Amino acid sequence: MKLASVDNMLAGKESRYALVIGVAKRAREIAQEFEENGVITDEKPVLLAIDDFRNHKYNILEPEDEE
């Protein structure tokens, strides 16, 4: 699994914090799915979550700028 750079994953977004929170939430979802389904794997949920964002399966939505 190739790790993506944070800059590439942000792709025009402003907030690294939003990316970190999004990846953490997705990783918790993955871990919970594994636990509920009895899946045992060597793959780390955080790395799978990063891959989901890198492959645009999930995106970070930021509020539009107020003018």
Helices and strands as residue ranges (DSSP letters): H 6-10, H 16-37, H 45-54
